[in-house]
Amino acid sequence: MMLRGVAHCAKDTFTLLLTRSQSCNPGLKFSSVWPDVANRSFLIHSSYTTDTKSREENKKTLESLYSLSVDVTKIRRLKEWVLLQDVAYVKEIAGILQEMGADETAVANIIERCPEAILHTPAEINSQRALWQLVCQNEKQLIKLIEQFPESFFTTDCQQNQKANILFFQELGLKNNIITRFLTSAPNIFYNPVEKNKNVIETLQRNYLNLGGSEANMKIWILKLLSQNPFILLNTSTAIQENLEFLQKNDFTDQEVLQLLSKLKGFIFQLNSTTMQKSMLFSKNVFKCSDQELKQLVLKCPALLYYSVPVLEERLEGLLKEGISIAQIRETPMVLELTTQIVQYRIKKLSALGYDIKSGNLESLNGTKKDFEVTYGKIQSKKERPIFNPVAPLHIED
């Protein structure tokens, strides 16, 4: 068996490159920013044998799994390599989980979802347990998080970095419930050396003040930015500086840059100047507007800045096919933040109420699912409300 730890901390570089490649969609959920990293078994897998043809499954491991009522067929289908390892700690890991309050069903589910958990030593898992207890209220909360996000918990790489970053985030003022969300949904930020994360935060603070932000509001701004998008920390200070300079070179004032940073929730740092330039040029040609008019459109709808040209093309084409004009889109560009499928669904629902989107205002299409449901409800109730004529004579029987 190969030495453990070959892949430890190697993911830092990989994740940074992967995150920088995600340059099109700031609306992504945390886990979708790094789809391959979200399933990090390949990192652990690289430290073990990959020869699944010539090796036999470990009988002792199988017996231990069966005794815990684990569905071994699921493991064979998804991560058979786990069953081939010479050493596994099935009973020990199950015992630790049970100590934390997991019942038999929960233990089986955790192992089925994250089979590589049984390849960690009890010492590694107890260390991870102690780390997560720094931000969990109690072991009941901890085991609940493990049940929901087993792969995040059982990635035990760089524990020194993890602890240093947890303490740094606490000192920064982030609440423990936010840090636990980071641990489960954005665990890779904890693998960075704490100095790197501090450097990124300092760069953001410095630029916030340089752009006219106040010292009094800086901490609140930073904490809000991190809470909304912790993946900022996977960027370099250089990338952050370059993107801010790009906006300034395109005549956005300091106040407007701050406005964009707030609207984009920091996702602008995951873009690059080339992509943003192409998107802005595309929008300028489509809407036939001046540089100043384009700037106002971007401030109104940052999607024009952060979506790539192919995405913007697809969404524009979808809107035009529905009979919506370029003039309407220019008037309400926020509609480009919606996927073509969502637009089609909403138009269909509004059309069923007799609402003609071609001649109406596109504002009715905008917003979150909840926003649209409120708008739809208002249009529906207005349609169903009986017409009352205040000057019509009343017919009262004697």
C-alpha positions as CSV (number, residue, x, y, z in Angstrom):
1,M,0.0,0.0,0.0
2,M,1.3,3.4,-0.9
3,L,2.2,5.9,1.8
4,R,-0.7,8.0,3.1
5,G,-0.6,11.7,2.7
6,V,0.8,11.8,-0.9
7,A,-2.1,14.0,-1.8
8,H,-2.2,16.1,1.4
9,C,-2.4,19.8,0.6
10,A,-1.9,19.1,-3.1
11,K,-5.5,20.2,-3.7
12,D,-4.7,23.8,-2.9
13,T,-3.1,24.4,-6.3
14,F,-5.7,22.3,-8.1
15,T,-8.6,24.0,-6.5
16,L,-7.3,27.5,-7.2
17,L,-6.9,26.6,-10.9
18,L,-10.3,25.0,-10.9
19,T,-12.0,28.0,-9.2
20,R,-10.3,30.5,-11.6
21,S,-11.7,28.5,-14.5
22,Q,-15.2,29.0,-13.2
23,S,-15.4,32.4,-14.8
24,C,-19.0,32.5,-16.0
25,N,-21.5,32.1,-13.2
26,P,-21.5,33.8,-9.9
27,G,-24.9,32.4,-9.2
28,L,-23.4,29.0,-8.4
29,K,-23.9,27.3,-5.1
30,F,-20.8,26.6,-3.1
31,S,-20.6,22.9,-4.1
32,S,-20.9,23.7,-7.8
33,V,-17.9,26.0,-7.9
34,W,-15.7,23.0,-7.7
35,P,-17.7,19.9,-8.9
36,D,-14.7,17.5,-8.9
37,V,-13.4,18.9,-5.6
38,A,-16.9,18.5,-4.0
39,N,-16.3,14.8,-4.5
40,R,-12.7,14.7,-3.2
41,S,-12.4,10.9,-3.1
42,F,-9.9,11.1,-6.0
43,L,-7.4,12.8,-3.7
44,I,-7.6,10.0,-1.2
45,H,-7.9,7.4,-3.9
46,S,-4.5,8.6,-5.3
47,S,-2.9,7.4,-2.0
48,Y,-4.1,3.9,-2.4
49,T,-4.0,1.1,-5.0
50,T,-5.9,1.6,-8.2
51,D,-5.5,-2.0,-9.4
52,T,-9.1,-3.2,-9.1
53,K,-8.7,-6.2,-11.4
54,S,-5.9,-8.2,-9.9
55,R,-6.8,-7.7,-6.2
56,E,-9.5,-9.2,-4.1
57,E,-11.8,-7.5,-1.7
58,N,-10.7,-7.4,1.9
59,K,-12.8,-10.1,3.6
60,K,-12.3,-8.7,7.1
61,T,-13.5,-5.3,5.8
62,L,-16.6,-6.9,4.2
63,E,-17.5,-8.8,7.4
64,S,-17.3,-5.6,9.5
65,L,-19.4,-3.7,7.0
66,Y,-22.0,-6.4,6.9
67,S,-22.2,-6.4,10.7
68,L,-23.1,-2.7,10.6
69,S,-25.8,-3.3,8.0
70,V,-23.9,-1.3,5.4
71,D,-25.1,-1.8,1.8
72,V,-21.8,-3.0,0.3
73,T,-23.3,-3.1,-3.2
74,K,-23.4,0.7,-3.1
75,I,-19.7,0.9,-2.2
76,R,-18.8,-1.6,-5.0
77,R,-20.7,0.5,-7.5
78,L,-19.3,3.8,-6.5
79,K,-15.9,3.3,-4.8
80,E,-14.9,-0.3,-5.1
81,W,-11.2,0.5,-4.5
82,V,-12.0,1.2,-0.8
83,L,-12.8,-2.5,-0.4
84,L,-9.5,-3.6,-1.8
85,Q,-7.3,-1.9,0.8
86,D,-5.3,-4.1,3.1
87,V,-6.1,-1.9,6.2
88,A,-9.4,-0.4,7.1
89,Y,-10.8,0.8,10.4
90,V,-14.5,0.0,10.0
91,K,-15.4,-0.9,13.6
92,E,-13.2,1.9,15.1
93,I,-14.8,4.6,12.9
94,A,-18.2,3.3,13.6
95,G,-17.5,3.4,17.3
96,I,-16.4,7.1,17.1
97,L,-19.6,8.0,15.3
98,Q,-21.7,6.1,17.8
99,E,-19.9,7.9,20.6
100,M,-21.0,11.2,19.0
101,G,-24.6,9.9,19.0
102,A,-25.1,8.3,15.6
103,D,-27.4,5.3,15.6
104,E,-26.9,2.2,13.5
105,T,-28.8,3.5,10.5
106,A,-26.9,6.8,10.6
107,V,-23.5,5.0,10.7
108,A,-24.4,2.8,7.8
109,N,-25.6,5.8,5.7
110,I,-22.5,7.8,6.5
111,I,-20.2,4.9,5.4
112,E,-22.3,4.2,2.3
113,R,-22.0,7.9,1.2
114,C,-18.4,8.3,2.1
115,P,-16.8,4.8,2.1
116,E,-13.2,6.2,2.3
117,A,-14.1,7.2,5.9
118,I,-13.1,3.7,7.0
119,L,-9.6,4.2,5.6
120,H,-8.8,7.0,8.1
121,T,-7.1,6.1,11.4
122,P,-9.1,6.7,14.6
123,A,-6.5,9.3,15.6
124,E,-7.1,11.3,12.4
125,I,-10.9,11.2,13.0
126,N,-10.6,12.2,16.6
127,S,-8.4,15.1,15.6
128,Q,-11.0,16.1,13.0
129,R,-13.7,15.8,15.7
130,A,-11.9,18.1,18.0
131,L,-11.4,20.6,15.2
132,W,-15.1,20.7,14.3
133,Q,-16.0,21.0,18.0
134,L,-14.4,24.4,18.0
135,V,-17.4,25.7,16.1
136,C,-20.2,23.2,16.9
137,Q,-22.4,23.8,19.8
138,N,-22.4,20.2,20.9
139,E,-21.9,16.7,19.5
140,K,-25.5,16.4,18.5
141,Q,-25.0,19.3,16.0
142,L,-21.7,17.8,15.0
143,I,-23.1,14.3,14.1
144,K,-25.9,16.0,12.3
145,L,-23.4,17.8,10.1
146,I,-21.4,14.6,9.5
147,E,-24.6,12.9,8.4
148,Q,-25.4,15.7,5.9
149,F,-21.8,16.3,4.7
150,P,-19.7,13.2,5.4
151,E,-17.1,13.9,2.7
152,S,-16.3,17.3,4.1
153,F,-15.8,15.9,7.6
154,F,-13.7,12.9,6.5
155,T,-11.3,15.0,4.4
156,T,-8.6,15.2,7.1
157,D,-5.8,16.8,5.1
158,C,-3.9,19.8,6.5
159,Q,-5.4,19.7,9.9
160,Q,-3.0,22.4,11.2
161,N,-4.1,24.7,8.4
162,Q,-7.7,23.9,9.2
163,K,-7.3,24.8,12.9
164,A,-5.4,28.0,12.2
165,N,-8.0,29.2,9.8
166,I,-10.9,28.3,12.1
167,L,-9.3,30.5,14.8
168,F,-8.5,33.2,12.3
169,F,-12.2,33.4,11.1
170,Q,-13.3,33.5,14.7
171,E,-10.9,36.4,15.4
172,L,-12.2,38.1,12.3
173,G,-15.7,38.1,13.8
174,L,-17.4,35.4,11.8
175,K,-20.0,33.6,13.8
176,N,-19.6,29.8,14.4
177,N,-22.7,28.9,12.4
178,I,-21.1,30.7,9.4
179,I,-17.8,28.9,9.9
180,T,-19.6,25.5,10.1
181,R,-21.3,26.4,6.8
182,F,-17.9,27.0,5.3
183,L,-16.6,23.7,6.7
184,T,-19.4,21.8,5.0
185,S,-19.8,23.7,1.8
186,A,-16.5,25.3,1.1
187,P,-13.9,23.2,3.0
188,N,-11.1,24.0,0.6
189,I,-10.6,27.4,2.0
190,F,-9.4,25.8,5.2
191,Y,-6.6,24.0,3.4
192,N,-4.9,27.3,2.5
193,P,-2.1,28.4,4.8
194,V,-3.7,30.9,7.2
195,E,-1.2,33.6,6.0
196,K,-2.6,33.4,2.5
197,N,-6.2,33.9,3.7
198,K,-5.0,36.8,5.9
199,N,-3.3,38.3,2.8
200,V,-6.5,38.1,0.7
201,I,-8.5,39.7,3.5
202,E,-6.0,42.5,3.9
203,T,-6.1,43.1,0.2
204,L,-9.9,43.4,0.3
205,Q,-9.7,45.7,3.3
206,R,-7.1,48.0,1.7
207,N,-9.1,48.2,-1.6
208,Y,-12.3,48.9,0.3
209,L,-10.8,51.9,2.0
210,N,-9.1,53.1,-1.2
211,L,-12.4,53.0,-3.0
212,G,-13.9,55.3,-0.4
213,G,-15.4,52.8,2.0
214,S,-15.4,53.9,5.7
215,E,-13.3,52.4,8.4
216,A,-16.4,52.0,10.5
217,N,-18.2,49.9,7.9
218,M,-15.2,47.9,6.7
219,K,-15.6,45.0,9.1
220,I,-19.3,44.6,8.3
221,W,-18.6,44.7,4.6
222,I,-15.8,42.1,4.8
223,L,-17.8,39.7,6.9
224,K,-20.9,40.1,4.6
225,L,-18.7,39.5,1.5
226,L,-17.1,36.4,3.1
227,S,-20.5,35.0,4.2
228,Q,-21.9,35.4,0.8
229,N,-18.9,34.0,-1.1
230,P,-16.1,32.4,0.9
231,F,-14.5,31.2,-2.4
232,I,-13.0,34.7,-2.6
233,L,-10.2,33.2,-0.5
234,L,-9.3,30.8,-3.2
235,N,-8.2,33.8,-5.3
236,T,-4.8,35.5,-5.2
237,S,-4.3,39.1,-4.1
238,T,-3.0,39.8,-7.6
239,A,-6.2,38.5,-9.3
240,I,-8.3,40.7,-7.0
241,Q,-6.2,43.8,-7.8
242,E,-6.3,43.1,-11.5
243,N,-10.1,42.9,-11.7
244,L,-10.6,46.0,-9.7
245,E,-8.1,47.9,-12.0
246,F,-10.1,46.6,-15.0
247,L,-13.3,48.2,-13.7
248,Q,-11.5,51.5,-13.0
249,K,-9.9,51.5,-16.5
250,N,-13.5,51.2,-17.9
251,D,-14.4,54.4,-16.2
252,F,-16.4,53.0,-13.3
253,T,-16.0,55.4,-10.4
254,D,-14.8,54.2,-7.0
255,Q,-18.3,54.3,-5.7
256,E,-19.6,52.3,-8.6
257,V,-16.9,49.7,-8.2
258,L,-18.0,49.3,-4.5
259,Q,-21.6,49.0,-5.7
260,L,-20.6,46.3,-8.2
261,L,-18.6,44.4,-5.5
262,S,-21.7,44.4,-3.2
263,K,-24.1,43.3,-6.0
264,L,-21.7,40.6,-7.3
265,K,-21.0,39.4,-3.8
266,G,-17.3,39.1,-4.6
267,F,-17.8,36.8,-7.5
268,I,-16.1,39.4,-9.7
269,F,-12.8,38.1,-8.3
270,Q,-13.4,34.8,-9.9
271,L,-13.6,36.4,-13.3
272,N,-10.8,37.7,-15.5
273,S,-10.4,40.9,-17.4
274,T,-10.5,39.1,-20.9
275,T,-13.8,37.5,-20.2
276,M,-15.3,40.7,-18.8
277,Q,-14.1,42.7,-21.8
278,K,-15.6,40.3,-24.3
279,S,-18.9,40.3,-22.4
280,M,-19.1,44.1,-22.3
281,L,-18.2,44.4,-26.0
282,F,-20.9,41.9,-26.9
283,S,-23.5,43.8,-24.9
284,K,-22.4,47.1,-26.4
285,N,-22.9,45.7,-29.9
286,V,-26.3,44.0,-29.1
287,F,-27.8,47.1,-27.5
288,K,-26.0,49.6,-29.8
289,C,-25.1,51.9,-26.9
290,S,-22.3,54.2,-26.0
291,D,-19.7,53.4,-23.4
292,Q,-21.5,55.5,-20.8
293,E,-24.9,53.8,-21.6
294,L,-23.2,50.4,-21.3
295,K,-21.8,51.3,-17.9
296,Q,-25.2,52.2,-16.7
297,L,-26.6,48.9,-18.0
298,V,-23.9,47.0,-16.2
299,L,-24.6,48.8,-13.0
300,K,-28.3,47.9,-13.4
301,C,-27.5,44.3,-14.4
302,P,-24.1,43.0,-13.4
303,A,-25.0,39.8,-15.4
304,L,-23.7,41.7,-18.5
305,L,-20.3,41.7,-16.8
306,Y,-20.0,38.3,-15.3
307,Y,-21.7,36.0,-17.8
308,S,-19.6,34.8,-20.8
309,V,-20.6,35.7,-24.4
310,P,-22.0,32.2,-25.1
311,V,-24.3,32.3,-22.1
312,L,-25.5,35.9,-23.0
313,E,-26.1,34.8,-26.6
314,E,-28.2,31.8,-25.5
315,R,-30.3,33.8,-23.2
316,L,-30.8,36.6,-25.7
317,E,-31.8,34.1,-28.3
318,G,-34.3,32.5,-26.0
319,L,-35.9,35.8,-25.2
320,L,-36.1,36.9,-28.9
321,K,-37.8,33.5,-29.7
322,E,-40.5,34.4,-27.2
323,G,-41.2,37.6,-29.2
324,I,-39.5,39.9,-26.8
325,S,-37.6,42.8,-28.4
326,I,-34.1,44.1,-27.9
327,A,-35.6,47.4,-26.7
328,Q,-37.5,45.6,-24.0
329,I,-34.4,43.7,-22.8
330,R,-32.4,46.9,-22.8
331,E,-35.1,48.5,-20.6
332,T,-35.1,45.5,-18.2
333,P,-31.7,43.8,-18.6
334,M,-32.0,41.9,-15.3
335,V,-34.1,39.4,-17.2
336,L,-30.7,38.1,-18.5
337,E,-30.0,36.8,-15.1
338,L,-32.6,34.1,-15.6
339,T,-32.0,30.9,-17.6
340,T,-33.9,30.3,-20.8
341,Q,-35.9,27.5,-19.1
342,I,-37.0,29.7,-16.2
343,V,-38.0,32.5,-18.7
344,Q,-40.1,30.1,-20.8
345,Y,-41.8,28.7,-17.7
346,R,-42.7,32.1,-16.3
347,I,-44.0,33.4,-19.7
348,K,-46.2,30.3,-20.0
349,K,-47.7,30.9,-16.6
350,L,-48.3,34.6,-17.3
351,S,-49.8,33.9,-20.7
352,A,-52.3,31.5,-19.1
353,L,-53.6,34.6,-17.2
354,G,-53.9,36.5,-20.5
355,Y,-50.8,38.6,-19.8
356,D,-49.1,39.6,-23.0
357,I,-45.3,39.7,-22.3
358,K,-44.6,41.0,-25.8
359,S,-46.3,44.3,-25.2
360,G,-45.9,44.3,-21.4
361,N,-43.1,45.1,-19.0
362,L,-40.5,42.5,-18.4
363,E,-40.3,43.3,-14.7
364,S,-43.0,40.7,-14.2
365,L,-40.5,38.0,-15.2
366,N,-37.7,39.2,-12.9
367,G,-36.6,38.2,-9.5
368,T,-36.3,35.0,-7.5
369,K,-38.8,32.2,-7.5
370,K,-40.5,33.8,-4.5
371,D,-40.5,37.2,-6.1
372,F,-42.2,35.8,-9.2
373,E,-44.8,34.0,-7.2
374,V,-45.7,37.2,-5.5
375,T,-46.0,39.0,-8.9
376,Y,-48.0,36.1,-10.4
377,G,-50.3,36.2,-7.4
378,K,-51.0,39.9,-7.8
379,I,-51.7,39.5,-11.6
380,Q,-54.0,36.5,-10.9
381,S,-56.0,38.2,-8.1
382,K,-56.4,41.3,-10.3
383,K,-57.7,39.2,-13.1
384,E,-60.2,37.4,-10.9
385,R,-61.4,40.5,-9.0
386,P,-64.9,41.6,-10.2
387,I,-65.1,44.9,-12.0
388,F,-66.9,47.6,-9.9
389,N,-68.2,50.7,-11.6
390,P,-68.7,53.4,-8.9
391,V,-71.0,55.5,-11.1
392,A,-73.3,52.6,-12.1
393,P,-76.9,52.9,-10.7
394,L,-77.7,50.5,-7.8
395,H,-80.8,48.3,-8.4
396,I,-82.4,47.9,-5.0
397,E,-85.6,46.0,-4.6
398,D,-88.4,47.6,-2.6
